[in-house]
Amino acid sequence: MHWIIAPVILPALLAPFIVLGARYHISIQRSVSIAGSLAQIAVALGLFLGAADGTVTLYQLGDWAAPFGIVLVGDRLSTLMVLLTAVLALFVMLYAIGSRWDERGRHFHALFQFQIMGIMGAFLTGDLFNLFVFFEVLLIASYGLMIHAGGTARLRAGVQYVLFNLLGSTLFLFALGAIYAETGTLNMADLAERVTLVDPQATAGIRVASVLLLLVFAIKAAVVPLHFWLPSSYAEAPPPVAALFAIMTKVGAYAIIRVYTMVFHPELEATAGLHGVWLLPAALLSLAIGMVGVLAARKLDRLVTFAVIGSMGMVMVSISMFTQDSIAAALYYMVHSTLAAATLFLIVDLVGARRANLRLSALPMIPGAAMISGMFFMAAIAMAGLPPLSGFVGKLLILDAAFTTPLMAWTWAIILSASLISVVGFARAGSTMFWKAKSLGHQSSADDTVAPPAALSLVAVGGLLSLIVVLTIFAGQVHGFMSELSAQLFQPEPYISTVTDTPGKLSTPKEGY
């Protein structure tokens, strides 16, 4: 079945066409990008529905069997993330076109397609080395998008972003070298079989590799204290780019879920206890620092970036428990937080384009303040986890999953305290930016030329808010699917057998590993 490679091939073909064939025609670039995004959603939806019954789909590039060839694997988890990425990309692209951000620099649409290619490949690959390759595609394309439209502050943040992620890439290579030296393979399904054969008395190498991989994925997921790259990078990036970046931290969370439920799972004697020793405390610290940052932020864009750190802390708290219930809760919250964070970044741009600055201080009202403030109110409720939206449901699921953990009291206390701090922070920002502005009247005549939000931009923000509402209304069905997905992750035998037990696979000696 060749459709599984389409999410990677499609943007890989569109990007060079945009550069070579439509370089000076922005209307053609926009048309190609929108058409590509719609096609991505159609393919992603087909893959998702095909995997919904538990089917695992394998694609062998060049018909080379694993573990020697490159393989793409589609199961419930990977196809869910592919669909989420495709939907998010469409709304972000609509906003970028409506706000004309795509005209402020060169090659926006081509870089956007390469970014989607890297994200899709990271979700679908069945090989750790190719996960590294797609991480690098992400890094290159995201750097170009981050400095789109230029500026000293944006360039400085971009350099910091690249340097920190290059450190992560170096650690990733060290981890891959250690894993290959110990097992002779980097295919995840084959690796899951071979690590069980490692002599318990000679596990130093595999334990080091496991820790290094966890550090790499924690950098991508912006887990404290490895989060320093995120605040400046996301705050200085163009808001539509920052909205797309909302899915990038989820790549790190996805990699932790995939590798540490299939390869270095909690029951594996060789790496027993490694990921549970510090991951939960670090996740709780991330949640606390993120929400304190929301309260302390002096600019709206910084507030949203710290909210992203806090939301990733919430996701990692749930993942670090490594139970079926906690992974199901984490996946529900991942979908919610991606939509909520992207919505907030787009609203930041709606405000910033019509206001002298993004400082949390009272200024005269902006054009379209009523609609923008209503959107901010909904998005803030979702991100803060207040009822009735999906953030509240997600936090309840995580709190329920925490009942079985030894640190249940700490987990509950920090989650509830962080939620209260988040509510106060968002309430302060909203009242200052919108409510207090009303008392100052309308903008001066010098600013009356500021246009109201473009219809396409409002459609994009409204579409994301609608998805949050849908996620709330169908929370029971979505969580039921996430529970089935989580059960599949903790029973990886079908995944492993689909990848490794393929016709024509060459026999490989496993003695001595």
Residue, then its C-alpha position, 0 to 999 in steps of 0.5 A: m500500500h503506497w499511500i503511507i509514503a504520500p504525506v512525505i512525498l507530497p510536500a517533498l515534490l511541492a516545495p521544489f516546484i514552488v521554488l523553481g516554477a512559481r518563485y515570483h508568483i505568490s498567487i500560484q504558490r498560495s494555490v499550490s500550498i492550499a491544494g497540497s494541504l487539502a490533499q494531505i488531509a485527505v491522505a491522512l484521513g484515509l490512513f487514520l481510518g485504515a489504522a483505526d481498527g488496529t491494522v499496522t501498515l508497512y511500507q518498504l522503500g525499494d522493497w528492501a525488508a527490515p532491518f536493512g531497508i528504510v521502512l515507514v509504519g502506519d499504526r493508530l499513533s502515527t496516523l493520528m499525529v499525521l492527521l493532526t499535523a495535516v489539519l493544523a497545517l491547513f489552518v496555519m496556511l490559511y492564516a498566513i495567506g489572510s494576514r499576508w505573512d507569506e509575502r514578508g519574506r522569501h520562500f515561505h511556502a517552500l519552507f513550509q512544505f519542507q517543514i511538513m515533510g520533516i514532521m510527517g516523516a518523523f511520525l511515520t518512520g520505523d527506524l531511529f536513524n531516519l528519525f534523526v534524519f527527519f529531525e534534521v529536516l525539521l531543524i533546517a526548515s524551521y530555522g528558515l521559517m523562524i527568520h522569515a521577514g528578518g529582524t535582529a531579534r528574530l535572527r538572534a533567537g534563530v541562532q540560539y534555536v539552531l545551536f541548542n538543537l545542534l547539541g541535541s542532534t550531536l547527542f542523538l548521534f552518540a545515542l545511535g552509535a551506542i545502540y548500534a554498537e550494542t545491538g547491530t540494528l537501528n530499526m525500532a521493531d528489530l531493536a525491540e527484539r534484540v534488547t531483550l537478549v542483552d545480557p543483564q550483566a552487560t547493560a552499561g552501553i544500552r543504559v547510556a544510549s537509553v538515557l541519551l535518547l531520553l535527553v534528546f527527546a526531552i530537548k525536542a519536547a522542551v522539558v525543564p531544564l532543557h527548555f531554554w531554546l523555546p521562549s525566545s524562539y517561539a516569541e520572536a518567530p512569525p506568529p503563523v510559524a509559531a502556530l505551526f511549531a505547536i506540533m513540533t514539541k509533540v514530536g519529542a513527546y511522540a518519540i518518547i511514547r514510541v521508543y519507551t513503550m516498544v523498545f525500552h519499555p518499563e518492564l525491560e530489565a536492561t533499562a529498568g527504572l531509567h525513564g521513571v527516575w527523573l522524568l516525572p519530577a522534570a515534567l512537574l517542574s516544567l509544568a510549574i515553571g511554565m505556569v509561573g512564566v504565564l503569570a510573570a510574563r510582561k508581553l502577550d507573546r511571551l505569555v503564550t510561549f510559557a503556556v506552551i512549556g506548561s502544557m508540555g509539562m502536563v503532557m510529560v507528567s502523564i507520559s512519565m507514568f507509563t501506564q495505559d491510562s496515563i498514555a491515553a490521557a497524554l494523547y488526548y491532552m496532546v491534541h488539545s494543547t496543539l490546537a489551543a497553542a496554535t490558536l493563541f499564537l494566531i490571536v497574538d498576531l491579530v492583536g499585534a498587528r493592530r496594537a502599538n506593542l504586545r506589552l500587557s498594558a492598557l492601550p486604546m481599543i483596537p479594530g475588531a476588539a470585540m471579536i478578537s477578545g472573544m476568541f482570546f477568551m475561548a482559547a485562554i479557557a482551553m489552555a488554562g484547563l477551565p470547564p467546559l472546554s477540552g483542557f478541563v477534560g484532559k486535566l481530569l484524565i491526567l489527574d485520574a491516571a495519577f492515582t496509581t503513582p507513588l508521587m500522586a500527592w505531589t502530582w495533584a498538588i502541582i497540577l491544581s496549583a499550576s492551573l490556578i496560576s494559569v487562570v490568574g495569568f490569562a485573566r490578568a492578560g485578557s483584562t489588561m489587553f481588552w477590558k481596561a482598553k475599553s475604558l480608554g476609548h478607541q484608537s486615535s485618528a492616526d491609527d484609524t487606518v488599521a484595517p480590521p482582521a481579514a476574513l480568511s484570518l478569522v476563518a483560520v482562528g475560528g476553525l481551530l476554536s471549532l476543533i477544540v469545541v468538537l474535541t470537547i463534545f466528543a471527548g468520550q469517543v476520542h478518549g475511547f479511541m485513545s485508550e485503544l491506541s494506548a493498549q496497542l502501544f503496550q502490546p507491540e507484538p503486531y507492530i513488531s511482527t508486521v515489520t520484521d516477519t516480512p516475505g523475503k526478509l534475510s535472516t540475521p544472527k542474533e547470538g551474542y547481542 
